[in-house]
Amino acid sequence: MKLIQVEAHGFKSFADKVTLKFDGGVAAIIGPNGSGKSNINDAIKWVLGETSSKALRGDSMEDIIFAGSKTEQPMDRAEVILTFDNKDREVSIPHDYFTISRVLTRGKGANEYYINGEEARAKDIKEIAMMSGISKSSLAIISQGTISGIAEATPEQRRDIFEEASGTSMYRSRKIEVQRKLERTEESLGRATVLLNELERQLGPLRRQAEKAKTYLEYKEQLKDIEVSLLVHDQINYAERLKDLTSEVNEYEITNQDITSRIKALTTSAEIKTEAMNESNKMVQELNAKIDKIKTEIQSIEIRSAAVEKQRSLVLSGQIKATTEAKIESLKEILSELNEKIVSFKKYISDKTALINELNEKSITFSTQTSKLNSMLGEKHDKLSKVRSKIEVILEAQESKTNISKGTKNIVENAHLFKGYKALVSQIINVEPQYAIAIETVLANAVQHIVVDNSDTAVKAIEFLKQNNGGRATFIPLSSINPKFINEQHIVVAQTQKGFLGVASELVQVDKEFTVLKRFLLGNILVSDNIENANKLSQLLEKKYMVVTLEGDIIRPGGVMVGGQAQHTTSTFGLEEQVKKLQEIVPLLEEEIEKIRVAKAKIEHDQKEVINLTSNYTLEKSNFESLLKEAQTKFDDYMIQYTQLSDEKIELESNIDFASSINKLITDKSNLEANLRTQQNIYQETSNSYYEIIRQKSDLEAQAREILSNSKLKYAEKATCEAKVEEAKRRLAEEYNMILETAMQYYNPDADVSGARVLVNQIRQEIRQLGHVNVDAIQELEEVQNKYNDHKKQTDDIIKAKEIFEQAIAEMDKIIVQRITETVNLVNNEFRFVFQKMFGGGMAEIRYTDPENILETGIDVIAQPPGKSVKNLKLFSGGEKALIAISLLFSILKAKPLPLCILDEVEAALDEANVIRFAQFLQSLKKDTQFIVITHRQGTMERVDKLYGATMQKRGVTTFFSVNLADAKKLIEN
């Protein structure tokens, strides 16, 4: 392979397009200082991959673009194209000729690379250069500074020259790349191992939990098989018994209705008889009264008759009339006085009655108020009792719901020992009732996790549990956890979906210090209203996140779904808040009760005073009523006397026939007595009939009571059966999500029911002994096991990749050692010969600084020109250093020829004799290596195959042209 053409435009001083053609052999580029001849060297170096602006003699990479001059405008683009002859196929490109080019545009910053006009990568260009041995760091491009640097280089730096010569730099570069990959692989392996260990650590407890869950589910399945059969048995048997009881109760009701009807009829008859008896008795009493009155009248008439006879004789004598009239006048006066007293007493009684009525109305008002206050007091007491009962129920529910593990309970009870203890998750997170099921479902056992300030507190708590055999607990150190988030774009998408309610962490409330906790637990979980919308949301977000519904259905990342009918229980969240609010109500109710009691006591006190006053007024009224009654009685007695005296006066003045009156009364009495006997007979008959009815009614009522007693027992048994049937239905529905028809498949009519009930109790006892069970552990174990398997496979793949990289490095090390050894040996043989030829004698040798470590050893150069014993190269003169370095370069090119070598004024420090030796040696090497020499030494110019001159005909712009030796001398001189 050889370079046949260089084209440059816009690169450094090449404002005009430059084209240089080469035919192999030794070509020289000459020109005065500042003519831009060395820019060809920079152009070739740039195309071959140089990335350092300083190596190209600039401050920044854009400095290589033509910056302009007094006559030329700045350019925006630099381009260099190298054309190679590849007929020997030294480079694995299937063409006899190929081009590589590089372009830089001002302001863009990025370089463009091309191979045969097609865009390529910088890496592709570098690989071509390394394959051919003409990379930017190889011996293919050597300047005056580089040649002196060979002599002054450290052994380690000098080793790079031999690696380039041996072609191992490509392997060294690849090795570095593989080592980087190996380092990344080892880092990945470290991370994978940590993750694998973490998953393995999780698998142990999960396996135990899953085993426990499987045992639990097996017990539940056994329980289901037996208990569903029992529930079906209970439902069927109690339903049949309920049917019989309903029939019996109906018969009792019919019989009871008949007896009730008969009792009603007898009651009506008894009422009629009673009415007839009362009427008959009334008539008997009336007849007796009439008879008694007639007897009294007869007796009175007989007495009066005798008196009249006596008085008549007195009247005849004129003595009694005056006495009677005097008595009548006296009685009139007495009656007048008594009447005035009666009127006065009545007024006083009327006034007191009005006062008493007024006080009674007040008392009634007080009673009404007291009754109302009693009602209010009862309501408040009832409300207080309900609040206290509710507090007890919530506390019981809280204790039942939390049912915390032994370890968690021990830490909670000893929280004062741990300064950084915060609370349980369930005590920190507050959830609105509508979201409670969703949040509690996704948190699951995490509600019992203990929140602490940092990992030190968690470690102390764990040590405490170990030392005290206190069980196990899970801790969440706030300082160690990181919040989880959902991609904002995904949230924007989710917000457009029907049923989306929000991110779980934003639907709960916590104190500010626990914000990281809620985002750690719930920050990457979405909440939807139902399973249908949740499924659509999960599909839309490519199943990246967990989605939970308000009913507690879950769609896990990856698409696994968990759901169904769950038994509704009181939510763990908010129980303490509810208790707190209810406990705040208690003193308010007690205060209201006390106020009502005070008001009631005042009213009762006022009412008591009213009652006492009423009692006093009533007593006074009663006394006056007695006086009134006494006055009224006296008035009546005096009135009777007055009437009798008036009658006597009249009788005395009249002639009365007492005999006829007595006879008439006796006749009336006989008639009344006959009627009395008739009515007494009627009453007796009616009474006998009445008591017979009462006897029959009593017998029927006894039967009714017996029927009622029996029916009560049947009703009670019927209610029990109904409750048993409903209980069986409810438990089938709530615990097993079944109805009778679907549960019939579990029913065994021949089963031993009592034995089955014993077995159910035994299984339930076994389940209770299991303690807390994480049913999700089976699914979690499967997920973690799958993750473990995946990561194990990935880890195994990483280990295999690591082994491959290590093997590749070992193979490359082997190749590097082999090639370095071979190259050093070949170069060492040539170096002795070339050194003696260039120096006219002397001794030179190449040695390893560490022969035991060929892979990393530095390489030292030992040189001893004729007549000198200097061993350190740095102590030689500049010309000697240059000649030693050139000798080493020529030795390498003889041992490992390069297709191209560019020498930029490397012989500048040599004297003329050595310049001639230098130029002659180039001619001896040109068969295997193409040389481009940038020089201003005549000895070199005279011994090259082709000359190019560089000049600046326009200021700042380099121009090249082919020259002969004579022109070259003039050009240099000028």
PECORUR-V909023 format. One record per run of one state. SS is the DSSP state (H for helix, E for strand, C for the rest). FROM is the first residue (numbers start at 1). TO is the last residue. If there is no record, write none. Layout:
# PECORUR-V909023
ss->SS from->FROM to->TO
ss->SS from->FROM to->TO
This chain:
# PECORUR-V909023
ss->C from->1 to->1
ss->E from->2 to->9
ss->C from->10 to->10
ss->E from->11 to->11
ss->C from->12 to->17
ss->E from->18 to->21
ss->C from->22 to->25
ss->E from->26 to->30
ss->C from->31 to->38
ss->H from->39 to->47
ss->C from->48 to->60
ss->H from->61 to->64
ss->E from->65 to->65
ss->C from->66 to->76
ss->E from->77 to->85
ss->C from->86 to->96
ss->E from->97 to->105
ss->C from->106 to->110
ss->E from->111 to->115
ss->C from->116 to->117
ss->E from->118 to->120
ss->C from->121 to->121
ss->H from->122 to->132
ss->C from->133 to->140
ss->E from->141 to->143
ss->H from->144 to->152
ss->C from->153 to->154
ss->H from->155 to->166
ss->C from->167 to->168
ss->H from->169 to->317
ss->C from->318 to->319
ss->H from->320 to->402
ss->C from->403 to->405
ss->H from->406 to->413
ss->C from->414 to->414
ss->H from->415 to->417
ss->C from->418 to->420
ss->E from->421 to->424
ss->H from->425 to->428
ss->C from->429 to->429
ss->E from->430 to->431
ss->C from->432 to->432
ss->H from->433 to->448
ss->C from->449 to->449
ss->E from->450 to->452
ss->C from->453 to->454
ss->H from->455 to->467
ss->C from->468 to->474
ss->E from->475 to->477
ss->C from->478 to->487
ss->H from->488 to->495
ss->C from->496 to->499
ss->E from->500 to->503
ss->H from->504 to->507
ss->E from->508 to->509
ss->C from->510 to->511
ss->H from->512 to->522
ss->C from->523 to->524
ss->E from->525 to->528
ss->C from->529 to->530
ss->H from->531 to->540
ss->C from->541 to->545
ss->E from->546 to->549
ss->C from->550 to->553
ss->E from->554 to->555
ss->C from->556 to->560
ss->E from->561 to->562
ss->C from->563 to->574
ss->H from->575 to->653
ss->C from->654 to->657
ss->H from->658 to->736
ss->C from->737 to->739
ss->H from->740 to->746
ss->C from->747 to->752
ss->H from->753 to->770
ss->C from->771 to->776
ss->H from->777 to->839
ss->C from->840 to->842
ss->E from->843 to->848
ss->C from->849 to->858
ss->E from->859 to->864
ss->C from->865 to->872
ss->H from->873 to->875
ss->C from->876 to->877
ss->H from->878 to->895
ss->C from->896 to->899
ss->E from->900 to->904
ss->C from->905 to->911
ss->H from->912 to->925
ss->C from->926 to->929
ss->E from->930 to->934
ss->C from->935 to->937
ss->H from->938 to->941
ss->C from->942 to->945
ss->E from->946 to->954
ss->C from->955 to->956
ss->E from->957 to->962
ss->C from->963 to->964
ss->H from->965 to->973
ss->C from->974 to->974
